[in-house]
């Protein structure tokens, strides 16, 4: 296994950036910080007002070779809501490869097959093949369930294997 990020009380999370629908006039709000246990907490409120409806957090890093990797594993604790996990092969790509996962409300490890990630831009599936790249430079989590809701996703670690 290869760690993308393993959160702890000493983690430096300044490269994790919150991006909400306020970039297009929405009023959703979110934060990303370490809790007292050293896990990351992505939490906030999604609002559909002003044509909004999403909150996200992204992490950009130097290109990571994943040519022989097949799965991303994430140990997390959700709030029984669905979230999107997104990957970019190059941080400058206009689109992401995405999948939606459900959370159970307790600690769990989810496994995402890279080949199942499909290309999407602004909520629209693109007419391109699923993820088949040899590197990644960005990952993100997004919540956009087309309703007003508060959310909290706690993340312990993200690995690629």
C-alpha positions in Angstrom: 0.0 0.0 0.0 1.0 3.5 -0.7 -0.3 6.4 1.4 -1.7 9.5 -0.3 -2.4 11.1 3.1 -2.5 9.7 6.7 -4.0 12.2 9.0 -2.6 12.7 12.5 -2.4 15.5 15.1 0.9 16.7 13.5 -0.5 16.6 9.9 0.1 19.7 7.8 -3.2 20.3 6.0 -2.6 23.7 4.4 -2.5 22.1 1.0 -6.1 21.0 1.4 -8.4 23.7 -0.1 -12.1 24.1 0.5 -14.0 25.0 -2.7 -17.7 25.7 -2.4 -20.5 26.9 -4.7 -19.7 30.5 -3.7 -17.3 30.5 -6.7 -20.6 30.7 -8.8 -22.8 32.7 -6.4 -24.0 30.0 -4.1 -23.9 30.2 -0.3 -22.8 26.8 0.9 -20.1 26.8 3.5 -17.6 24.2 4.6 -14.4 23.8 6.6 -11.6 21.3 6.7 -9.6 20.9 9.9 -8.0 18.3 12.2 -10.1 17.2 15.2 -8.7 16.3 18.6 -8.1 12.7 17.5 -5.9 13.9 14.6 -8.5 12.9 11.9 -9.6 15.4 9.2 -13.1 16.8 9.4 -14.8 18.1 6.3 -18.0 19.7 7.5 -20.4 22.4 6.8 -23.8 23.2 5.2 -24.9 22.8 1.6 -27.5 25.3 0.4 -29.3 25.1 -3.0 -30.0 28.9 -2.8 -28.7 31.1 -5.6 -28.2 28.0 -7.9 -25.7 26.6 -5.5 -25.6 23.1 -3.9 -22.1 21.8 -3.4 -19.2 21.9 -1.0 -15.8 20.3 -1.7 -12.3 19.9 -0.4 -9.3 19.2 -2.7 -5.7 18.1 -2.2 -3.1 18.8 -4.9 0.3 17.1 -4.8 3.3 16.3 -7.0 2.4 13.7 -9.6 2.2 10.3 -8.1 2.9 7.2 -10.2 0.0 4.8 -10.0 0.6 2.7 -13.1 0.5 -0.5 -11.2 -2.2 0.6 -8.7 -5.8 -0.5 -9.0 -7.7 0.7 -5.9 -8.0 3.7 -3.6 -8.9 2.8 0.0 -10.2 5.4 2.4 -10.8 4.9 6.1 -13.6 7.3 7.1 -16.6 8.0 9.2 -19.5 9.5 7.4 -23.0 10.7 8.4 -25.0 8.3 6.3 -25.0 10.7 3.3 -23.5 10.0 -0.2 -20.4 11.8 -1.2 -18.3 12.0 -4.4 -14.6 11.1 -4.6 -12.8 12.7 -7.4 -9.4 12.3 -9.0 -7.4 14.3 -11.5 -4.6 12.9 -13.5 -3.2 16.4 -14.0 -4.2 19.2 -11.6 -4.7 21.5 -14.6 -7.3 19.2 -16.3 -10.7 20.9 -16.5 -12.5 17.6 -15.7 -12.3 15.1 -12.9 -12.8 11.3 -12.7 -15.5 10.7 -10.2 -17.5 8.1 -8.3 -20.2 8.4 -5.6 -19.9 6.4 -2.3 -22.4 6.0 0.5 -21.4 6.3 4.2 -22.8 4.2 7.0 -22.5 6.6 9.9 -19.6 4.6 11.6 -16.0 4.0 10.9 -15.5 2.0 7.7 -13.0 1.5 4.9 -14.3 2.1 1.4 -12.5 0.7 -1.7 -12.7 2.5 -5.0 -11.6 0.8 -8.2 -9.8 3.4 -10.3 -11.2 1.9 -13.5 -14.7 2.6 -12.3 -14.1 6.4 -12.1 -15.8 8.2 -14.9 -14.9 11.6 -16.4 -17.2 14.5 -15.5 -17.3 18.2 -15.7 -19.8 20.4 -13.8 -22.1 17.5 -13.1 -22.1 16.2 -16.7 -20.6 12.9 -17.7 -18.1 13.3 -20.5 -17.9 11.1 -23.6 -14.4 9.8 -22.7 -13.3 6.5 -21.3 -13.1 5.8 -17.6 -9.9 6.4 -15.6 -6.9 4.7 -17.3 -4.1 7.1 -16.3 -0.6 6.3 -14.9 -0.5 9.2 -12.4 -2.6 11.5 -10.3 -2.0 15.0 -9.0 -5.3 15.8 -7.2 -8.0 14.1 -5.1 -11.1 15.7 -3.7 -14.3 15.0 -1.8 -17.6 16.7 -2.7 -21.1 16.7 -1.4 -23.9 17.7 -3.8 -27.1 15.9 -3.0 -29.5 18.5 -4.5 -30.8 19.5 -1.1 -30.2 21.8 1.8 -28.3 19.8 4.4 -25.5 19.9 7.0 -22.7 17.3 6.7 -19.6 15.9 8.4 -17.1 13.5 6.9 -14.2 12.4 9.1 -11.2 11.0 7.2 -8.4 9.0 8.8 -6.3 7.9 5.8 -6.3 7.6 2.1 -4.2 4.9 0.4 -3.6 3.6 -3.1 -2.9 -0.1 -3.7 
